[in-house]
């Protein structure tokens, strides 16, 4: 089952925001319950509001407790929380992106990386550019994916401009646009 999927580092920009807290983290927990996450997958939360892994794990517990279909299964939750890591980042601080690259290059993180933008769409281009400038979108080693949610720009011109920013560092097959 889960062993057929590629292990990856699932990196969530905006992990302390409403979308991640109310939808994304509970959904990932439910995938853990169903044993559908790859064996050594890591989930890395990025945000500016929380400064430590322990504080984020506490918040994740509260959020999942409020939304888990059958309540929290403590054994499953402990397996899930062992996947979690956290990196405090201000998206305006370009030096933090280089530090994030170093952080993700540690041996315990799978080389395949999916970056999930749980951010306001106006930030997509700037964050993708910083990821590209620091080499984090390079597919060597491992693959790289970028997940963005609609809206993709606010009109045709802004969507085209955003696409141009993505095209500087990504191939089209690396970009996943979703509607939640």
Steps between C-alpha positions, in 0.01 A plus 500: 500500500704802618829338398409546131512880532815708483628619833521875508533807711163676492583864574206723591540876463242660728474198732364715783228657288131414491503282186783281624355476851140422405540298181851389416635366830179311589500348149861389539417349839211306345741369233722384786201325660437320169873412470521683167805719565839383374703335775766766551306804379574815697259790542676833547295795618618848412359808665589816682254495789642198684869470580546137615417151386342419837263798478396398148444139603278622786299713258470210254367278781234758591396543136480128432320434829230744388464342155595131518209285387537240775700711744875462533646151508804567720721233340424631152545858613844420644598342168367808321667754729834321452479609134467867590773758494481877506699791363422859597515730198407850399435503126646851484838383634689363198779359721251262662449325165871408489471376857190301402698338217767394750232375739334285230837359389541318832527124460172415675291681238410310181654658188163522322324821604145624449455867591140579590404868493236551767547872443319797351537474120675839487802334669537205258735665253739644756526175695553294184771743392681467833474120485646511150780741588613275786494187282213335686302445179785316330409136443839364593496311726137391502194655345341834591133595484315823571137488610298822472133561552262713302477781431804509277528874456206740513470555124661377177797738523586408860461128424737534204751690712485233771545228239810681370645503853435127535646430154837643608559206737236233431382277220123485456481139626642618835206736565171380648210745506213391720165626621408424861 
